[in-house]
Structure formats: C-alpha cells, structure tokens
Amino acid sequence: MERWVGKVAVVTGASSGAGAAIAGALVQAGLQVVGLARRKNKIDELANNLSDKPGKLYSIATDVCKEKDITEAFDWIKNNLGPVHTLINNAGVVKRTTLMDGSTSLWKETIDVNVLGLCIATREALKNMKTNNIDGHVIHINSILGHQNSKMREMNVYPASKYAVTALTETLRRELNSINSKIKVTSISPGLIKTDILSAGEVLNSEAFKEHYRKYPSLDPEDIAGAVMYALATPPHVQIHELIIKPVGERE
C-alpha cells in the first residue's frame, strides 16, 4: 500500500456501513480520503475519530442522484486536494417494492443511485485521472445479486441494478484497454452484509427477509474494507477484475 500513501481516494456512500469502514481503512493506510454522502455530519464524526491516523478524511455533502452534486464534489477535490488516484463507488440503495405493483419512484431511485450515480462518479474520476496521467484504480462495490437473482420478491429492481454494475465493470475494462490505459477497474461483490441499507429501504420489514437475516451468517462492513485494501495492494501489473465474497455457510 506504500504507493498510495498521501494520494487522494474518493468514497461514495461514506457515512455508514461499508463506506465508512472503507474510508476508515484508507485513512489508516495514509490516504487523503474524500467521503461523499448526504449525511455529511456522519462523515465529520468519523473524521474526528480518525484524527490521529496517518491520513485524513474530508467530507462533502453529496446526493449521488444529482449529477450537479457529483461534478461539484470532483471540482472541489481538483481545486483543493489535487489528482484523484482511486474511486470507491460504494453508494447504493435497496427499496422494498415489487415489479407487479411497485412504485416507479422507488425503482427510479434505485437505478439513479446504483447505476447512474456510479457512472457519473466513474466518469468524473476517470477524466481527472487521465488529465493528470494517473494510473489509478476504480472499485465498484457490487453485490452477489449482480451475478445471481434473489428469491425474495421484494428485492424488485435491485438485482437488475447490480447486474448492470457487473456489465459496466467489464465495459469499462474494455474501454480502458482500447486506449492502452493502465487504470484498473475492480468489482467487489459481497453476499449479505450487516449494514443499515436494508433497514433504510424497509427490506427488513419483510418477514421472509427478517427470517433470512436472523438465521443465516452475514459479512461485516470491515470485511468489505479488507477486500478493497486487498485489491488496492496488488502490484501495478495485476488487476482483480471480480471478487466475490460470501460468509461461510451463506444460503442462496
């Protein structure tokens, strides 16, 4: 990780869960980390707790559903911190609704955050990296549901949004190869994680999901942070394209 010390990393959805754990791990490794999230105060609290670590955590209030928020965040980074070396696309939502009689607004929010927000942040980071000749690293926090569908009907468009991330990862890899770029792209696809994304989306109100969540093993946010650090620690000629992580004993 020595080559990343002092470099700028951007983490979306950094206010809690896996995003907060990733931001914390990067700060402890000596990076200058910019956390993007709607709940800026939560990132500020985390930054205060990390004040004695080698790196530093900055916060920018950002709604990844809004392109203007994302572009302004990257402008601030460019003007105040310098080139971006790594982007961790962690922001994501899952909403409890169905395809048969679901809410269009909830479908749209899921796609806006999980797909379009990821695309916009990726574009802005790549523009910055290419302008500054940085062989950086883009990491998408995907999901096991980007590779297999859910048996729970309330997950609706969430698996579709994560299948999109799987496709976008390969699309980006090919785009970068076509211009002989050394920028890396990695998809990290966890199984069930104990974070507040499920309660925020009211998924835990589903009796079927409550039973699954209570009965079967799950990952911790720190496990995802460890996977990110593992991918970043690879030598420049090695790219981890897809990393699937499941808790031991996870059921389908």
Summary of the structure (lengths in Angstrom):
residues: 252
radius of gyration: 17.3
end to end distance: 34.6
largest distance: 51.5
contacts: 855
relative contact order: 0.14
helix: 48%
strand: 16%
